[in-house]
């Protein structure tokens, strides 16, 4: 029983590796307490329907998120600030649960919007104030029989175990820089972001939507650095010289710094 989602696609992006330096870590994300929710799934066994999504991660396979992903109800989505957060989910008190699977860890990559035409206990699973996970079908099939459609689950926030550093995907134009931040470790979320050109000071970036931040500035021809603050731990790290002076939109630049 899959809920209806609206997807947002991005073009496939090229990954370029650069070297950065980190500030000293000031906060480490710790798992939260277990809480009760429900889970459904969308798409099929290929998880092709999960590509894109409201967080703006584009091709989840190419960008390292794979099939262990979920769309969050708006109560959990937090206007996009929960994009990239990680959860342990275990099937709970249902005959459809697989008893030999303690839990699965998923990353939030999409929004499960409300369905006001259906009651929240019969089709409108993502209606506020419900906490709900609409998982990819491969992820759901790891914890329960897919024919069940919906199962109660226990969930908790956990640190995101990422490989490598933060990745910055550039969109926009010469006067507007839009950056999608991917592969975020620790709490997986971002509260604030700044950009610094090689000829500017730090410029505050505003939250656009999902995992994207924007700056209305002319930054062409300058090497770019970024300062990022975690929403959960308030830790701030700096990635110096993320993109060279000949950076271009449509490319993704990778660093060697990350949250913990």
Phi, psi and omega per residue, in radians:
X1 nan 1.620 -3.020
X2 -1.653 2.409 3.061
X3 -1.430 2.736 -3.071
X4 -1.482 2.277 -3.123
X5 -2.145 2.638 3.003
X6 -1.861 2.205 -3.027
X7 -1.854 2.658 -3.137
X8 -2.185 2.035 -3.039
X9 -1.701 2.591 3.048
X10 -2.172 2.713 3.095
X11 -1.238 2.691 3.097
X12 -1.114 2.348 -3.020
X13 -1.961 2.598 -3.138
X14 -1.573 2.343 -3.102
X15 -1.702 2.180 3.140
X16 -2.141 2.276 -3.078
X17 -1.698 2.315 3.076
X18 -2.294 2.992 -3.097
X19 -1.894 2.350 3.140
X20 -2.341 3.007 3.089
X21 -2.105 2.699 -3.060
X22 -2.041 2.671 2.954
X23 -1.473 3.001 3.137
X24 -1.236 2.341 -3.138
X25 -1.134 2.386 3.139
X26 -2.086 -0.123 -3.138
X27 -2.699 2.454 3.112
X28 -2.125 2.282 -3.095
X29 -1.321 2.342 3.124
X30 -1.976 2.600 3.116
X31 -1.047 2.595 3.092
X32 -1.543 -3.125 3.069
X33 -1.375 2.748 3.089
X34 -1.241 2.497 3.104
X35 -2.427 2.851 -3.078
X36 -1.679 2.410 3.061
X37 -2.645 -2.918 3.016
X38 -2.298 2.807 3.138
X39 -2.380 2.442 2.969
X40 -2.172 -2.916 3.067
X41 -2.514 2.821 3.036
X42 -2.396 2.734 -3.103
X43 1.431 -2.911 -3.124
X44 -2.096 -2.915 -3.061
X45 -1.123 -0.354 -3.139
X46 -1.397 -0.311 -3.078
X47 1.082 0.337 -3.137
X48 -1.147 -0.465 3.134
X49 -1.228 -0.258 -3.124
X50 -1.498 -0.193 -3.137
X51 -1.136 2.358 -3.030
X52 1.656 -2.311 3.107
X53 1.755 2.831 -3.010
X54 -1.187 -0.307 3.118
X55 -1.373 -0.330 3.088
X56 1.488 0.401 -3.107
X57 -1.408 -0.069 3.080
X58 1.193 -2.324 -3.133
X59 -1.329 1.854 -3.047
X60 -1.143 -0.441 3.141
X61 -1.317 -0.825 -3.137
X62 -1.192 -0.526 -3.072
X63 -1.667 0.206 2.925
X64 1.586 0.087 -3.113
X65 -1.581 -0.411 3.072
X66 1.135 -2.562 -3.083
X67 -1.820 -0.143 3.140
X68 -1.482 1.247 -3.062
X69 -2.321 2.918 3.124
X70 -2.655 2.623 2.951
X71 -1.639 2.401 -3.095
X72 -1.750 2.521 2.966
X73 -1.112 2.757 -3.043
X74 -1.058 -0.465 3.091
X75 -1.078 -0.644 3.112
X76 -1.574 -0.501 -3.029
X77 -1.140 -0.555 3.031
X78 0.967 0.837 3.106
X79 0.973 0.504 3.083
X80 1.687 -0.196 3.138
X81 -1.229 -0.243 3.099
X82 -1.607 -0.003 3.068
X83 -1.000 2.327 3.131
X84 1.542 -0.118 3.112
X85 -1.266 2.701 -3.054
X86 -2.080 2.508 -3.067
X87 -2.379 2.436 2.883
X88 -1.579 2.288 -3.106
X89 -2.237 2.259 3.067
X90 -2.257 2.371 3.119
X91 -1.098 2.492 -2.933
X92 -2.405 2.112 2.990
X93 0.904 0.858 3.051
X94 -2.393 2.498 3.107
X95 -1.165 -0.264 3.126
X96 -1.454 -0.173 -3.103
X97 -1.198 2.523 2.980
X98 -1.543 2.016 -3.039
X99 -1.222 -0.339 -3.097
X100 -1.590 0.096 3.138
X101 -2.010 1.885 -3.093
X102 -1.157 -0.719 3.130
X103 -3.009 2.973 3.007
X104 -2.266 2.568 3.102
X105 -1.832 2.193 -3.112
X106 -2.178 2.769 3.062
X107 -1.934 2.421 3.105
X108 -1.343 2.046 -3.103
X109 -2.218 -0.009 -3.036
X110 -2.705 2.941 3.067
X111 -1.873 2.342 2.971
X112 -1.746 1.807 -3.024
X113 -1.304 2.783 3.078
X114 -1.104 2.631 3.011
X115 -2.122 1.509 -3.003
X116 -1.199 -0.235 3.112
X117 -1.307 -0.236 -3.119
X118 -2.103 2.552 3.069
X119 -1.173 2.679 -3.042
X120 -1.169 -0.293 3.107
X121 -1.811 0.193 -3.129
X122 -2.753 1.243 3.097
X123 1.924 -0.635 3.107
X124 -1.595 0.930 -2.994
X125 -1.057 -0.484 -3.079
X126 -1.716 0.175 3.098
X127 -1.176 2.398 3.033
X128 -1.040 2.560 0.092
X129 -1.716 0.489 -3.058
X130 -1.215 2.406 2.914
X131 -1.553 2.086 -3.037
X132 -2.530 2.538 3.092
X133 -2.070 2.082 3.015
X134 -1.754 1.714 -2.961
X135 -1.516 2.789 2.933
X136 -1.110 2.636 -3.101
X137 -1.075 -0.728 3.092
X138 -1.033 -0.639 3.127
X139 -1.211 -0.777 3.132
X140 -1.051 -0.692 -3.096
X141 -1.194 -0.211 3.082
X142 -1.385 -0.376 -3.082
X143 -1.993 -0.321 -3.062
X144 -2.718 2.833 3.045
X145 -1.216 2.208 -3.017
X146 -1.114 -0.461 -3.121
X147 -1.156 -0.285 3.102
X148 -1.138 -0.531 3.107
X149 1.408 -0.925 3.129
X150 -2.479 2.440 3.119
X151 -2.432 2.576 2.983
X152 -1.234 2.551 -3.131
X153 -2.426 2.744 2.889
X154 -1.800 2.456 -3.141
X155 -2.452 2.738 3.005
X156 -2.675 2.581 3.044
X157 -1.238 2.416 3.105
X158 -2.365 2.812 3.076
X159 -1.072 2.490 3.070
X160 -1.434 2.093 -3.136
X161 -1.609 1.621 -3.080
X162 -1.762 2.726 3.017
X163 -1.774 2.160 3.135
X164 1.512 -2.897 -3.025
X165 -1.794 -3.057 3.102
X166 -1.073 2.595 3.086
X167 -2.163 2.394 -3.084
X168 -2.088 1.993 -3.141
X169 -1.742 2.130 -3.034
X170 -1.647 2.331 2.952
X171 -2.332 3.134 3.089
X172 1.932 -2.563 -3.139
X173 -2.647 -2.906 -3.072
X174 -1.164 -0.294 -3.096
X175 -2.049 -0.033 -3.088
X176 -2.544 1.986 3.131
X177 -1.796 2.100 3.087
X178 -1.971 2.147 -3.040
X179 -2.143 2.177 2.999
X180 -1.669 2.204 -3.099
X181 -1.768 2.158 -3.059
X182 -2.180 2.921 3.080
X183 1.031 0.744 -3.103
X184 -1.456 2.181 -3.138
X185 -1.515 -2.990 3.131
X186 1.078 -2.175 3.124
X187 -1.224 -0.256 3.088
X188 1.384 -0.092 -3.034
X189 -2.019 2.901 -3.107
X190 -2.305 2.330 3.119
X191 -1.769 -0.571 -3.086
X192 -2.729 2.723 -3.070
X193 -2.633 2.518 3.113
X194 -2.328 2.642 3.074
X195 -2.130 2.547 3.106
X196 -2.313 2.093 3.007
X197 -1.440 2.871 -3.136
X198 -1.184 -0.195 3.104
X199 -2.145 0.315 3.133
X200 -2.292 2.960 2.927
X201 -1.515 -2.941 3.113
X202 -1.279 2.269 3.136
X203 -1.967 2.152 3.134
X204 -1.193 2.362 3.097
X205 -1.842 2.429 3.133
X206 -1.649 2.640 3.123
X207 -1.259 2.166 3.130
X208 -1.556 -1.207 3.100
X209 -2.955 2.611 3.106
X210 1.046 -2.234 -3.112
X211 -1.753 0.469 -3.071
X212 -1.967 2.536 3.079
X213 -2.272 2.629 -3.026
X214 -2.322 2.645 3.041
X215 -2.375 2.244 3.083
X216 -1.626 1.550 -3.057
X217 -2.709 2.722 3.079
X218 -1.640 1.833 -3.022
X219 -2.101 0.108 3.133
X220 -1.083 2.532 3.134
X221 1.351 0.180 3.126
X222 -2.147 2.474 2.976
X223 -1.199 2.454 -3.029
X224 -2.009 2.357 3.025
X225 -2.066 2.749 -3.114
X226 -2.320 2.499 3.017
X227 -2.034 2.270 -3.029
X228 -2.299 2.392 3.083
X229 -2.003 2.332 3.112
X230 -1.274 2.373 3.112
X231 -1.142 -0.659 -3.017
X232 -1.500 -0.884 -3.017
X233 -1.667 -0.217 -3.092
X234 1.184 0.120 3.075
X235 -1.145 2.451 3.087
X236 -2.080 2.290 3.071
X237 -2.220 2.714 3.125
X238 -2.081 2.281 3.048
X239 -1.910 1.845 -3.084
X240 -1.432 2.492 3.024
X241 0.873 0.871 3.130
X242 -1.088 -0.800 -3.096
X243 -2.127 2.429 3.123
X244 -1.258 3.030 -3.071
X245 -1.126 -0.375 3.119
X246 -1.723 0.531 3.131
X247 -1.043 2.780 -3.109
X248 -2.522 2.613 3.052
X249 -1.212 2.666 -3.088
X250 1.585 -0.047 3.125
X251 -1.942 2.743 3.073
X252 -2.058 2.261 -3.114
X253 -1.958 2.328 -3.064
X254 -1.920 2.565 3.140
X255 -2.082 3.131 3.072
X256 -1.992 0.387 3.102
X257 -2.055 2.657 -3.134
X258 -2.848 2.919 3.048
X259 -1.417 2.878 -3.104
X260 -2.159 nan nan
